[in-house]
Amino acid sequence: MIHTETVLEARDIHFSYGENTVLKGVTLAVQKGDYLGIVGPNGAGKTTLLKIMLGLMAPSQGTIAWFGNDIHQFKDWPKIGYVPQKATNFDGHFPATVYEVALMGRYGRRGLFHLTTSDDKNQAQKALEHVGMWELKDRLISDLSGGQQQRVFIARALAIEPEIIFLDEPTVGIDQQAKNDFYALLRKLNHELGKTLVLISHDIEMVTREVDHIACVDRELVCYSTPEEFLKNTRFTGVHEGEVQVIVHGHQH
């Protein structure tokens, strides 16, 4: 697939907590229609980079541009969907139904205190249909499996009608079959609905099968390449309890 429109550009991003350098000079771009996987070991700065790109944190140095506009001037945030890490995303015991959670996604477009419109309801239904959860619309979110809950969180992000969706470790805590189904859903969102996807994950094996491009981050941008180039130039020295140690022998840009 040829990508011609730059959706996001991060240039020379630095970030530190005191004297602890988390990111150092990271530069990358995301093109419209791309499916980018961001990988790297724990503590490598992946989630920090994601939050900086989303404007949730400010870099110590560097710039972020969305759709050609500096992030400080960018106003069209409904173009951007975000599925945070499940552990920090939602109280699983919150007494809300699947449909109500999906409808919450419309608040980003309408505002929290606006009355729900028929368009809001239609978009929430459409989002749940896309992720295969409409038939469970009346179930409490707390009664779902981890994989089902993640599908609902994606529906919540889809309900805002975004052009790009960020997902931070979305398959943590779900079983292998649910992971397979989840990646099939992401493939559908990218290929059939044309959504640009940025996925942070430790699941190198699955990510390299699915994405168009890989960005390996370990404080710095170690490489940015196709999965094929990444695997040719990368050796995995351990996969233990969700942590991947990555050693790269050649840089691909």
N, C-alpha and C positions, 0 to 999 in steps of 0.2 A: 504494500500500500504506500502511495506517495503522499507525504504530508507537506503541505505548503504554507499553512497559516500558523504562526506562533501564538499559542494560547498563553503560555507562561514563560517568563525568562527570569532566572535568578543569576545575578552577576556578583562574583567575588564576595560571597557571603561568609562572614566571620561571626562567631558567637563564643562568649566565654562566661563562665560562672566564676567571678573573681579571677584567680590565676589559672583556673582549670579551663583549657581551650577545648571547646566542644566541636566547633566547626572552623575550618581554616581555608578560606579562598575557594569555596565551592561555587562553580558556575555550571549551569545546565539550562536547557530549554525543553519545553514540551510542546509538540505540534498537535494541531487539531486532528482528532481521530486516532492518536497514538495510544498505546497501552504500555506504560512504563512501570517496571518493577524496580523498587529501591531496596537494595540488600546490603548486608554488612553485619558485623558482630554487635552484641549488646554493648551499649554505651558509646556507639560509633557516631551518634548525632542524628540518626535518621528521623526520629520523631521531632526533635528540635527543628530540623530543616523543614519538615512538613508544617509545623506550627508557624514558622517564619513565613513560609510561602502563603499560608492562609491569613497572615496578618494577626495571628493570635499572640505572637511574640515579635519583638523588634530586633534586628541584627545589630551587633556591635559595629559592623561595617558592611557595606554592600547595598545592592538595590534589588527590588522585586518589581516586575512589570506584569500586569494582567491585560491581555488583549491590546498590547501596545501602550497601556497607560501605567504610569507610576502608581504603585499600590496606594500611595497617600491621596491620589486623585481618583482612584477607581471607586465607582459607586454601585456597579451592577452585580452585587454579591449573589443574587439568586442564580447566576450562571454557574455557581460553584457549589457542589454537594460534598458533604464530609461525613464519613462513617468512622468515628473515633474507635479506639480500642474498647472492646466490649466491657472490660473491667471498670473503665472510667466513664462509660457511656450512659448507663441506664440502670436504675434500681429494678432488678428482676422481679421484685415483689410489688412494684407500683401497680395499683389497681386500674389498669387501662387495658382496653381491648386492642387487638391487632389493628383494627380500623382506626381507632383513636390515635394510636401511635403514628400510623401513616399520615393521618390528617395533620399531625403536629408539624410535618414538613412544610405545610403551606404557610405557617407563621412567618417563615423567612421571607416569603414573598408579600404577604398581606399585612404582617405586623401582628403582634400578640393579641391585641384587644379588638381586632376587626371581626365583625360577624362572619361566620362561615358561609360561603356562597355555594351555589350549585356547581360552579366551576371547580372550587376547592374539593368538593366531594367527588366529582368526576375524576380529577387528577389523582386523588388518593386511591380510588378504585382502580384506575388504570395502572398505577404504580404497583399495587398489590397483585394485580393480574400478571404483570410482567415478571414478578418474582415468584409466582405460583402460590400465593398465600390468600387470595380472595375468598376461597371457600372456608378459610378459618378466621374470617374477619371479626366474628363475635367472640372468639376465644380470648381469654386473658393472656397477656404477654408472659406472665409468670408460669403459665401452664404449658409453654412451648419448650421444645428442645433447644439446645444452644444454636444448632444450625438454622432452625426455624426463626429464632429470635434475630439472628444476623440477617436473614432475608427481609424481615420486617424493618430492620434498621436501614437496609438498602432502599426499601420502598419509601421510607420516610425521607431519605435523601433524594430519591427520584421524584417525589411529589412536588418538589420545588421547581421542577423542569430544568435541571442544570445541564450545561454543556460538558462539564468535566466533573468527575467524582474522585475524591481522595479516600483511600481506605487504609487504615492503620492496623496492621496485624489482625485482619478480620477472621482468620480461621483458628485463632488460639482457642483451645478448649472444646473443639468439636471433633467428632470422630472422622475416620478416613472417608467413609461413604458420603458424609455431609460435606467434607472438603471437596470431594470430586464434584458433587452436585453444585457446590458454591462456585467453583471455578467455571463450570459449564454455564452458570448464570452470568458470570462476568464476561465470558466469551460472547454470550448473546447480547449483553448490553453494549459491548464494543462493536461487534460485527453487524448486528441487526439494527440496533438503535443508534449507532454512530456516536456513542458516548466516549469521550476521552477519559481514560482511567489512569490513575497513579496509585500504585499498590506498594505499601511497605510490608515486607514479610521476611521471616527466617526460613520459609519453606522453599529453599533454593531449587529443589528437584521439580516441584510443581511450577514455580515461577518461570523457570527457564523453558518449560514446555509451552507456557501460555502467552507470555508478553512479547511485544515487538522489540523493546529495548530494555537494557539493564543498566542501572546506575549503581555502582558499588561505592558506598560511602564508608570511610573509616576516618572521621574528622575531615579529611580531604576527599575530593572526588578521585577515587583510585582508578576507576575506568567508567566509560560510558560507551556501550556497544550493543550489537545484536546479541541475543542469547548464544548463538553459535560461536561468535568471536570470544565472548566471555568464557565459555566452557573450554575453548581451545587454550586460553591463556590463564586459566584459573585452576588451582588444585584445592580441594576441600580437605582440610586436615582434621576435622572433627565435627560431629553433630551430636551435641549432648544437651539434653533437657531444654531443647528449643533454642540453643545458642549455636551459631555457625561461626567457625573461625575460618576466615578467608585469606589465602595468600595468593597474591596476583604477581605473575612473573613478567607480564608485559602490559603496557598501557594502551588502551584503545580509545580513541576520541572521535 
